[in-house]
Amino acid sequence: MLLPLAVLLAVVLVERDPVGALVGAGGAVAGALIGFAVLQLGVLAGGLALGARVSRVVVGVGGRVRDWKLGARTVTLRRLPVMLSVTVGPGRAPVRPRLWATSLVSALCGLAACVLLAVLGDGPFWHGAALGATAAVGMSLWPRRTVSMTSTGWILANYLRLAGREAAELDAAPLVSEASAAVRAGDMAAAEQVARELGERYPALQSAVFARVIIMEARGEYGPAMQLVLGMMRAEGVEQRDFTLMMAGLAGLAAAAVEAGQLDRELGLHTTRQSMADAEQLGYPAHKLNGTKALLALLEQDTESAITLATKAAYLGEDVVGRADDLATLARAHMVAGDNAKARSVLAEAERLAPWWPRVVGTRERLDVC
């Protein structure tokens, strides 16, 4: 909140008259959007050129309009095309130098945009745009890491000097991504093979356990997956960021285990509620828990809330399997509400995304009985 106010104050001080300040404020908003977009274009260009894994490109904000599959990448268009978001992760080895260099390309692109706006821009609008872009790029280059994001500045300041477990986790990340990709494709044999390789090469890392959790969930083995997550949480030296992510994952597994009859209802619902509350208190974004909240509402027979939350989760989410799971929850909520026609429509979309996912298959079996 302080940064936008500082930018607006700077615009007022530069322009000195109400009309110029108003025009400059509009320019500052446009400049911030330009700055963020150029940074993301730098991530895209750097990732493609340097061998990092570019998995997703999202254009805009709001509801999903359309998805395109380009090889291993998904391009999503949303209703308001005012933002650009590029998801990049570990690709070919060596992982850390590639990600660091990708972030460097992004930073240089952002700084170049700021310089061009400052040098070439003329008039209140472009003065404001230069200030807005500078603020956006500066915010991205400020080193900080939270549960939901890692800034470009943090990567540039830390990635090349990471050591110990954290460095090993990043080095193992390409195999985790490979296992996840196999699960998304429904190729469980390939996922199992990658998980075995992870276990052999990195037996002490959370990454190897995480791969097993992904596979167990894909097989509908929610109870055993919960035990693995609880084991990771009890391990020594778990960072708060990782602990928070585990807590969020535990909440979803507990709810799914109750639904599947693999966990006592009272214990499972309490675990779901408490884990979600703890995750949010530790900084996990509340909107990313909408899918779990929807399933919890459904289990508690709050059908209206389940429909609302599952709709938000499914149409704002990016992960293919996660969206299919949320759509399965939404279809089940419509069934409880007595609208099987709507449930079939929603389930058809889930089957287009991940027809083999256990909760999608289970929902189809329920609908076929109706």
C-alpha positions in Angstrom: 0.0 0.0 0.0 2.9 2.4 0.8 4.5 2.0 -2.6 1.5 3.1 -4.7 1.1 6.1 -2.4 4.7 7.0 -2.8 4.4 6.8 -6.6 1.4 9.0 -6.6 3.1 11.5 -4.3 6.1 11.5 -6.7 3.7 12.2 -9.7 2.1 15.1 -7.8 5.5 16.6 -7.0 6.8 16.2 -10.5 3.7 17.6 -12.3 2.7 20.3 -9.7 -0.8 20.9 -11.2 -4.0 18.9 -10.6 -4.7 18.0 -14.2 -1.1 16.9 -14.9 -1.1 14.9 -11.6 -4.3 13.1 -12.6 -2.9 12.3 -16.1 0.4 11.3 -14.5 -1.4 9.0 -12.1 -3.0 7.2 -15.0 0.4 6.9 -16.6 1.8 5.5 -13.4 -0.8 2.6 -13.4 0.0 2.0 -17.1 3.7 2.1 -16.4 3.5 -0.4 -13.5 1.6 -2.8 -15.8 4.3 -2.3 -18.5 7.0 -2.9 -16.0 5.6 -6.1 -14.7 4.8 -7.3 -18.3 8.4 -6.6 -19.5 9.8 -8.5 -16.5 7.6 -11.5 -17.4 8.6 -11.3 -21.0 12.2 -11.4 -19.8 11.4 -14.5 -17.8 9.8 -16.1 -20.9 12.7 -15.2 -23.2 15.4 -16.2 -20.7 13.7 -19.4 -19.8 13.3 -20.5 -23.4 16.8 -19.5 -24.3 18.6 -20.8 -21.3 16.9 -24.2 -20.7 14.7 -23.4 -17.8 11.3 -25.1 -17.8 8.6 -22.7 -18.9 5.4 -24.5 -18.0 2.7 -21.9 -18.1 1.9 -18.5 -19.6 -1.1 -16.6 -18.4 -2.4 -13.5 -20.2 -4.8 -11.4 -18.2 -6.7 -11.7 -14.9 -10.1 -12.9 -14.0 -12.1 -15.8 -15.4 -10.6 -18.2 -17.9 -11.5 -17.6 -21.6 -9.4 -20.3 -23.3 -6.4 -22.6 -22.9 -3.9 -23.6 -25.6 -1.5 -26.5 -25.2 1.9 -25.8 -26.8 4.0 -28.9 -26.2 4.6 -29.1 -22.5 3.4 -25.6 -22.0 -0.1 -24.2 -21.3 -1.1 -20.8 -22.5 -4.2 -19.3 -20.8 -6.2 -16.3 -21.8 -8.2 -14.6 -19.1 -11.0 -12.0 -19.4 -9.0 -8.9 -18.7 -5.8 -9.0 -20.7 -3.9 -6.4 -18.6 -1.3 -8.7 -17.0 1.2 -11.3 -18.0 2.4 -14.2 -15.8 5.0 -16.7 -16.8 5.7 -19.8 -14.6 9.2 -21.0 -14.9 10.9 -23.8 -13.0 13.9 -26.2 -13.0 14.6 -27.6 -16.4 17.9 -29.1 -17.6 20.9 -29.4 -15.2 22.6 -27.3 -13.9 19.4 -26.0 -12.4 20.4 -23.0 -10.3 22.7 -21.3 -12.9 19.9 -21.5 -15.5 17.3 -20.1 -13.2 19.7 -17.4 -12.0 20.5 -16.4 -15.6 16.8 -16.4 -16.5 16.1 -14.0 -13.6 19.1 -11.8 -14.8 17.5 -11.5 -18.2 14.2 -10.5 -16.7 15.9 -7.9 -14.5 17.8 -6.4 -17.4 14.7 -6.2 -19.5 12.8 -4.5 -16.7 15.6 -2.0 -16.1 15.8 -1.3 -19.9 12.1 -0.6 -20.0 12.4 1.9 -17.1 15.3 3.7 -18.9 13.5 3.9 -22.2 10.3 5.3 -20.6 12.3 7.9 -18.6 14.4 9.0 -21.6 11.9 8.9 -24.4 8.7 9.7 -22.6 7.4 13.3 -22.6 4.5 14.9 -20.8 2.6 14.0 -17.6 1.4 10.6 -18.8 4.8 9.3 -19.7 6.5 10.9 -16.7 4.0 8.9 -14.6 4.6 5.8 -16.6 8.3 6.0 -16.0 7.7 6.3 -12.2 5.2 3.4 -12.2 7.5 1.1 -14.2 10.4 2.0 -12.0 8.4 1.2 -8.9 7.2 -2.2 -10.3 10.7 -3.2 -11.4 12.2 -2.0 -8.1 9.6 -4.1 -6.1 10.5 -7.2 -8.2 14.2 -6.6 -7.6 13.9 -6.2 -3.9 15.0 -9.6 -2.4 12.1 -11.3 -0.6 10.6 -14.7 -0.4 7.3 -15.8 1.0 5.1 -18.9 0.9 3.5 -17.8 -2.4 6.3 -16.1 -4.2 10.1 -15.6 -4.6 11.2 -12.3 -6.1 13.6 -11.9 -8.9 15.9 -10.0 -6.5 16.0 -12.9 -4.1 16.9 -15.3 -6.8 19.7 -13.1 -8.0 21.0 -12.5 -4.5 20.9 -16.1 -3.3 20.6 -18.9 -5.9 24.3 -19.2 -6.9 25.4 -19.3 -3.2 22.8 -21.8 -1.9 24.3 -24.9 -0.3 23.2 -27.9 1.7 19.7 -29.3 1.6 18.1 -26.3 -0.2 20.6 -26.5 -3.0 20.1 -30.3 -3.3 16.3 -29.8 -3.4 16.7 -27.5 -6.3 19.0 -29.9 -8.1 16.4 -32.7 -7.6 13.6 -30.5 -8.8 13.7 -31.6 -12.5 13.0 -35.1 -11.5 10.1 -34.0 -9.3 8.7 -32.0 -12.2 9.1 -35.1 -14.5 7.1 -37.2 -12.0 4.4 -34.5 -11.7 4.2 -34.3 -15.5 3.8 -38.0 -15.8 1.0 -37.9 -13.2 -0.8 -35.1 -15.1 -0.6 -37.2 -18.2 -2.0 -40.2 -16.3 1.2 -42.3 -16.9 1.6 -43.8 -13.5 4.2 -46.3 -14.6 6.5 -43.5 -15.7 5.8 -41.5 -12.5 6.7 -44.6 -10.4 9.9 -45.0 -12.3 10.9 -41.4 -11.8 10.0 -41.6 -8.1 12.2 -44.6 -7.7 15.1 -42.8 -9.3 14.5 -39.8 -7.0 14.6 -42.1 -4.0 17.8 -43.7 -5.1 19.6 -40.5 -5.9 18.2 -38.3 -3.2 17.0 -40.6 -0.4 17.2 -38.0 2.4 15.4 -35.1 0.5 11.8 -33.9 0.9 11.6 -34.0 -2.9 11.7 -37.8 -3.0 8.9 -38.0 -0.4 6.9 -35.4 -2.2 7.0 -37.4 -5.4 5.6 -40.4 -3.5 2.8 -38.2 -2.1 1.9 -37.0 -5.6 1.7 -40.6 -6.9 -0.3 -41.8 -3.9 -2.9 -39.1 -4.3 -3.1 -39.9 -8.0 -3.9 -43.5 -6.9 -6.5 -42.4 -4.4 -4.4 -43.5 -1.5 -5.0 -40.4 0.6 -4.5 -41.9 4.1 -1.0 -43.2 3.3 -0.1 -39.9 1.6 -1.1 -38.1 4.8 1.3 -40.2 6.8 4.1 -39.3 4.5 3.3 -35.6 4.8 3.1 -35.9 8.6 6.5 -37.6 8.5 8.0 -34.7 6.5 6.5 -32.2 8.9 8.1 -33.9 11.9 11.6 -33.9 10.4 14.2 -31.7 11.8 15.2 -28.5 10.1 12.0 -28.0 8.1 11.8 -24.3 7.1 8.6 -22.4 7.8 7.9 -21.9 4.1 8.1 -25.6 3.5 6.1 -26.4 6.6 3.3 -24.0 5.5 3.1 -25.7 2.1 3.0 -29.1 3.8 0.2 -27.9 6.1 -1.9 -26.7 3.1 -1.3 -30.1 1.4 -2.3 -32.0 4.5 -5.6 -30.1 4.7 -6.6 -31.3 1.2 -5.5 -34.9 1.8 -7.4 -35.1 5.1 -10.6 -33.9 3.4 -10.2 -36.4 0.5 -9.4 -39.2 2.9 -12.7 -38.5 4.8 -14.6 -38.5 1.6 -13.0 -41.8 0.5 -13.7 -43.5 3.8 -10.0 -43.8 4.6 -10.1 -41.6 7.7 -12.4 -41.1 10.7 -14.8 -38.3 9.8 -14.5 -36.3 13.0 -10.7 -36.5 13.1 -10.3 -35.8 9.4 -12.6 -32.7 9.3 -10.8 -31.3 12.4 -7.4 -31.9 10.7 -8.6 -30.2 7.6 -9.9 -27.1 9.4 -6.9 -26.8 11.7 -4.4 -27.3 8.9 -6.1 -24.7 6.7 -6.2 -22.2 9.6 -2.5 -22.8 10.5 -1.4 -22.5 6.8 -3.3 -19.2 6.4 -1.8 -17.9 9.7 1.6 -18.7 8.4 1.0 -16.7 5.2 -0.4 -19.3 2.7 -2.8 -17.4 0.3 -6.4 -18.0 1.3 -7.6 -18.2 -2.3 -5.4 -21.2 -3.0 -7.3 -23.1 -0.4 -10.7 -22.6 -2.1 -10.7 -26.2 -3.5 -10.1 -27.7 0.0 -12.6 -25.3 1.5 -15.2 -26.4 -1.1 -14.7 -30.1 -0.3 -14.9 -29.4 3.4 -18.2 -27.5 2.9 -19.5 -30.4 0.8 -18.6 -32.8 3.6 -20.3 -30.6 6.1 -23.4 -30.5 3.9 -23.1 -26.8 3.1 -23.9 -27.3 -0.6 -24.3 -23.7 -1.5 -20.9 -22.7 -0.2 -19.3 -25.8 -1.8 -20.7 -24.8 -5.2 -19.4 -21.2 -4.8 -16.0 -22.2 -3.6 -15.4 -25.0 -6.1 -16.5 -22.7 -9.0 -13.9 -20.1 -7.9 -11.2 -22.8 -7.5 -11.8 -24.5 -10.8 -12.0 -21.4 -13.0 -9.2 -19.4 -11.4 -6.8 -22.3 -10.9 -3.9 -23.0 -13.3 -2.9 -26.6 -12.5 -4.7 -29.1 -14.8 -5.2 -31.9 -12.3 -6.1 -29.4 -9.5 -8.8 -28.0 -11.7 -10.1 -31.4 -12.6 -10.3 -32.2 -8.9 -12.1 -29.0 -8.1 -14.6 -29.7 -11.0 -15.2 -33.1 -9.5 -16.1 -31.4 -6.2 -18.3 -29.0 -8.0 -20.1 -31.8 -9.9 -20.7 -33.7 -6.6 -22.1 -30.5 -5.0 -24.5 -30.1 -7.9 -25.6 -33.7 -7.4 -26.3 -33.1 -3.8 -28.3 -30.0 -4.8 -30.4 -32.3 -7.1 -29.1 -30.9 -10.4 -27.6 -33.9 -12.2 -27.7 -32.2 -15.6 -25.4 -29.5 -14.4 -23.2 -32.1 -12.7 -22.8 -34.0 -15.9 -21.8 -30.8 -17.7 -19.2 -29.9 -15.1 -17.9 -33.5 -15.0 -17.5 -33.5 -18.8 -15.0 -30.7 -18.4 -13.2 -32.5 -15.6 -12.9 -35.6 -17.8 -11.5 -33.5 -20.6 -8.7 -32.4 -18.3 -7.9 -35.6 -16.3 -10.4 -38.5 -17.0 -8.3 -40.9 -15.0 -8.1 -38.8 -11.8 -9.6 -40.9 -8.9 -12.2 -38.3 -7.8 -13.2 -37.7 -11.4 -13.7 -41.5 -12.0 -15.6 -41.8 -8.7 -17.9 -38.9 -9.6 -18.6 -40.5 -13.0 -19.5 -43.8 -11.3 -21.9 -42.0 -9.0 -23.6 -40.1 -11.8 -24.0 -43.3 -13.9 -25.9 -44.8 -11.0 -28.3 -41.8 -10.9 
